Amino acid sequence: MSFANSDELISAVGRWIKRKDLATVVPDFITLFEARVNRVLRTSWQRQFAKDLPVVDGVATMPPDWLEAISVDDGTAGLRFMTTLQFGPTQVNSGFYAIEGGTFRVSGNTGTLNVRYYSKIPPLGALNASNWLLMNHPDAYLFGALTEAEPYLVNDARMDLWKSRGDTAIQAIQLADDQARFAGAPLEIATPR
């Protein structure tokens, strides 16, 4: 049987662990899997663009689904990254940004930011019955949720099996995405003009 939405995934997990009475707990396993996969997966499906984020007193709020920066610019030029220790309260040179908590700290007179970034995988739930990961890679969700179920069930012997299958699926997703992004002509190093 296939599963294309969160309800079908919850039923499938129940069948695989042979515990249909845990339907109210299975969403926790799915959430734990999503948290784990958000720490490692960076695919073209996760690439987003936030345009014209307002900068107020040198600070802009990150998008709520933010994971990692790809590029940051002020509409005219790319900004360079600095750690918050390098940035410091006395940073006056324009063209830099730092990440602090859920914000960008920006130097100079930047009014807005444009940010290309990797976003979190849209979580499954009542408002979101499916997402790109479940539609394209249901095995990753199934084995990921099963991995998270085993400690709850105190069944440590099965955890290594599910974790291995889930990790293999995640690695294959990343590899396939990397190959698709860099397929075609050979990469060339751009030289400054």
One Martini backbone bead per residue (centre of mass of N, CA, C, O) as a GRO file, in nm:
protein
  193
    1MET     BB    1   0.098   0.035   0.021
    2SER     BB    2   0.050   0.363  -0.012
    3PHE     BB    3   0.181   0.705   0.076
    4ALA     BB    4   0.067   1.065   0.037
    5ASN     BB    5   0.003   1.117   0.343
    6SER     BB    6  -0.008   1.150   0.680
    7ASP     BB    7  -0.227   0.937   0.740
    8GLU     BB    8  -0.092   0.707   0.576
    9LEU     BB    9   0.175   0.714   0.733
   10ILE     BB   10   0.061   0.648   1.011
   11SER     BB   11  -0.052   0.373   0.925
   12ALA     BB   12   0.214   0.247   0.828
   13VAL     BB   13   0.367   0.261   1.093
   14GLY     BB   14   0.166   0.086   1.250
   15ARG     BB   15   0.210  -0.167   1.076
   16TRP     BB   16   0.524  -0.199   1.112
   17ILE     BB   17   0.493  -0.203   1.445
   18LYS     BB   18   0.223  -0.338   1.530
   19ARG     BB   19   0.066  -0.038   1.632
   20LYS     BB   20  -0.243   0.108   1.615
   21ASP     BB   21  -0.251   0.251   1.913
   22LEU     BB   22  -0.022   0.493   1.811
   23ALA     BB   23  -0.153   0.731   1.639
   24THR     BB   24  -0.092   0.974   1.850
   25VAL     BB   25   0.239   0.931   1.835
   26VAL     BB   26   0.348   0.928   1.541
   27PRO     BB   27   0.378   1.238   1.492
   28ASP     BB   28   0.632   1.253   1.670
   29PHE     BB   29   0.814   1.082   1.488
   30ILE     BB   30   0.792   1.270   1.245
   31THR     BB   31   0.905   1.524   1.381
   32LEU     BB   32   1.181   1.402   1.452
   33PHE     BB   33   1.264   1.343   1.164
   34GLU     BB   34   1.249   1.634   1.058
   35ALA     BB   35   1.466   1.744   1.244
   36ARG     BB   36   1.695   1.561   1.143
   37VAL     BB   37   1.680   1.628   0.831
   38ASN     BB   38   1.727   1.942   0.863
   39ARG     BB   39   2.038   1.899   0.945
   40VAL     BB   40   2.129   1.753   0.642
   41LEU     BB   41   1.940   1.859   0.421
   42ARG     BB   42   2.033   1.996   0.076
   43THR     BB   43   1.812   2.109  -0.163
   44SER     BB   44   1.642   2.243  -0.428
   45TRP     BB   45   1.367   2.230  -0.271
   46GLN     BB   46   1.498   2.434  -0.035
   47ARG     BB   47   1.514   2.671  -0.216
   48GLN     BB   48   1.504   3.020  -0.137
   49PHE     BB   49   1.338   3.356  -0.158
   50ALA     BB   50   1.401   3.669   0.005
   51LYS     BB   51   1.249   3.981  -0.039
   52ASP     BB   52   1.279   4.269   0.122
   53LEU     BB   53   1.404   4.274   0.398
   54PRO     BB   54   1.383   4.452   0.669
   55VAL     BB   55   1.600   4.712   0.799
   56VAL     BB   56   1.642   4.771   1.155
   57ASP     BB   57   1.900   4.884   1.308
   58GLY     BB   58   2.073   4.643   1.157
   59VAL     BB   59   1.805   4.450   1.147
   60ALA     BB   60   1.696   4.119   1.038
   61THR     BB   61   1.454   3.889   0.984
   62MET     BB   62   1.416   3.573   0.951
   63PRO     BB   63   1.285   3.329   0.812
   64PRO     BB   64   1.095   3.073   0.953
   65ASP     BB   65   1.242   2.842   0.743
   66TRP     BB   66   1.529   2.864   0.829
   67LEU     BB   67   1.878   2.729   0.785
   68GLU     BB   68   2.060   2.852   0.526
   69ALA     BB   69   2.291   3.022   0.356
   70ILE     BB   70   2.375   3.136   0.025
   71SER     BB   71   2.274   3.451  -0.004
   72VAL     BB   72   2.355   3.810   0.043
   73ASP     BB   73   2.176   4.120  -0.026
   74ASP     BB   74   2.100   4.487  -0.099
   75GLY     BB   75   2.041   4.512  -0.433
   76THR     BB   76   2.360   4.576  -0.531
   77ALA     BB   77   2.522   4.381  -0.325
   78GLY     BB   78   2.708   4.160  -0.183
   79LEU     BB   79   2.743   4.009   0.122
   80ARG     BB   80   2.957   3.954   0.391
   81PHE     BB   81   3.063   3.732   0.616
   82MET     BB   82   3.036   3.740   0.978
   83THR     BB   83   3.098   3.707   1.277
   84THR     BB   84   2.993   3.829   1.576
   85LEU     BB   85   3.281   3.886   1.677
   86GLN     BB   86   3.369   4.055   1.429
   87PHE     BB   87   3.147   4.259   1.413
   88GLY     BB   88   3.031   4.401   1.637
   89PRO     BB   89   2.938   4.722   1.764
   90THR     BB   90   3.171   4.880   1.563
   91GLN     BB   91   3.059   4.826   1.289
   92VAL     BB   92   3.108   5.031   0.976
   93ASN     BB   93   3.144   4.862   0.745
   94SER     BB   94   3.026   4.791   0.456
   95GLY     BB   95   2.910   4.459   0.345
   96PHE     BB   96   2.794   4.313   0.609
   97TYR     BB   97   2.719   4.001   0.790
   98ALA     BB   98   2.532   3.851   1.060
   99ILE     BB   99   2.449   3.581   1.281
  100GLU     BB  100   2.174   3.622   1.531
  101GLY     BB  101   1.991   3.397   1.582
  102GLY     BB  102   1.697   3.526   1.405
  103THR     BB  103   1.926   3.722   1.272
  104PHE     BB  104   2.043   3.998   1.092
  105ARG     BB  105   2.345   4.165   1.084
  106VAL     BB  106   2.400   4.500   0.952
  107SER     BB  107   2.602   4.695   0.759
  108GLY     BB  108   2.516   5.004   0.714
  109ASN     BB  109   2.260   5.148   0.474
  110THR     BB  110   2.050   4.918   0.480
  111GLY     BB  111   1.707   4.857   0.401
  112THR     BB  112   1.749   4.575   0.251
  113LEU     BB  113   1.706   4.218   0.191
  114ASN     BB  114   1.844   3.948   0.004
  115VAL     BB  115   1.762   3.588   0.028
  116ARG     BB  116   1.934   3.295  -0.007
  117TYR     BB  117   1.797   2.971   0.096
  118TYR     BB  118   1.752   2.719   0.324
  119SER     BB  119   1.476   2.521   0.398
  120LYS     BB  120   1.251   2.376   0.556
  121ILE     BB  121   1.060   2.120   0.582
  122PRO     BB  122   0.746   2.081   0.546
  123PRO     BB  123   0.536   2.003   0.781
  124LEU     BB  124   0.346   1.766   0.894
  125GLY     BB  125  -0.021   1.799   0.911
  126ALA     BB  126  -0.320   1.953   0.926
  127LEU     BB  127  -0.209   2.186   0.711
  128ASN     BB  128  -0.001   1.941   0.595
  129ALA     BB  129  -0.034   1.642   0.425
  130SER     BB  130   0.208   1.733   0.233
  131ASN     BB  131   0.525   1.695   0.051
  132TRP     BB  132   0.805   1.659  -0.134
  133LEU     BB  133   0.923   1.421   0.030
  134LEU     BB  134   0.678   1.231   0.038
  135MET     BB  135   0.619   1.224  -0.269
  136ASN     BB  136   0.933   1.128  -0.353
  137HIS     BB  137   1.020   0.991  -0.038
  138PRO     BB  138   0.862   0.774   0.155
  139ASP     BB  139   1.095   0.604   0.279
  140ALA     BB  140   1.220   0.822   0.455
  141TYR     BB  141   0.975   0.860   0.638
  142LEU     BB  142   0.931   0.576   0.734
  143PHE     BB  143   1.222   0.511   0.847
  144GLY     BB  144   1.239   0.761   1.025
  145ALA     BB  145   0.991   0.700   1.208
  146LEU     BB  146   1.087   0.419   1.298
  147THR     BB  147   1.341   0.513   1.441
  148GLU     BB  148   1.178   0.691   1.653
  149ALA     BB  149   1.002   0.449   1.772
  150GLU     BB  150   1.194   0.244   1.914
  151PRO     BB  151   1.255   0.386   2.187
  152TYR     BB  152   0.957   0.394   2.274
  153LEU     BB  153   0.942   0.062   2.245
  154VAL     BB  154   1.201  -0.072   2.340
  155ASN     BB  155   1.358  -0.149   2.034
  156ASP     BB  156   1.682  -0.155   1.966
  157ALA     BB  157   1.723  -0.377   1.744
  158ARG     BB  158   1.559  -0.214   1.508
  159MET     BB  159   1.693   0.068   1.483
  160ASP     BB  160   1.937   0.007   1.295
  161LEU     BB  161   1.772  -0.074   1.052
  162TRP     BB  162   1.607   0.189   1.010
  163LYS     BB  163   1.845   0.387   1.010
  164SER     BB  164   1.990   0.273   0.766
  165ARG     BB  165   1.757   0.312   0.564
  166GLY     BB  166   1.718   0.618   0.613
  167ASP     BB  167   2.010   0.716   0.555
  168THR     BB  168   2.020   0.607   0.268
  169ALA     BB  169   1.791   0.783   0.159
  170ILE     BB  170   1.912   1.060   0.225
  171GLN     BB  171   2.176   1.025   0.064
  172ALA     BB  172   2.033   0.975  -0.211
  173ILE     BB  173   1.892   1.245  -0.230
  174GLN     BB  174   2.145   1.424  -0.224
  175LEU     BB  175   2.293   1.296  -0.462
  176ALA     BB  176   2.075   1.340  -0.680
  177ASP     BB  177   2.069   1.648  -0.650
  178ASP     BB  178   2.365   1.705  -0.710
  179GLN     BB  179   2.367   1.575  -0.991
  180ALA     BB  180   2.145   1.755  -1.117
  181ARG     BB  181   2.285   2.037  -1.066
  182PHE     BB  182   2.583   1.924  -1.203
  183ALA     BB  183   2.488   1.865  -1.471
  184GLY     BB  184   2.663   1.852  -1.769
  185ALA     BB  185   2.859   2.078  -1.779
  186PRO     BB  186   3.139   2.173  -1.674
  187LEU     BB  187   3.287   2.324  -1.433
  188GLU     BB  188   3.363   2.669  -1.374
  189ILE     BB  189   3.588   2.915  -1.306
  190ALA     BB  190   3.549   3.222  -1.196
  191THR     BB  191   3.671   3.529  -1.303
  192PRO     BB  192   3.768   3.823  -1.237
  193ARG     BB  193   3.697   4.155  -1.399
   0.00000   0.00000   0.00000
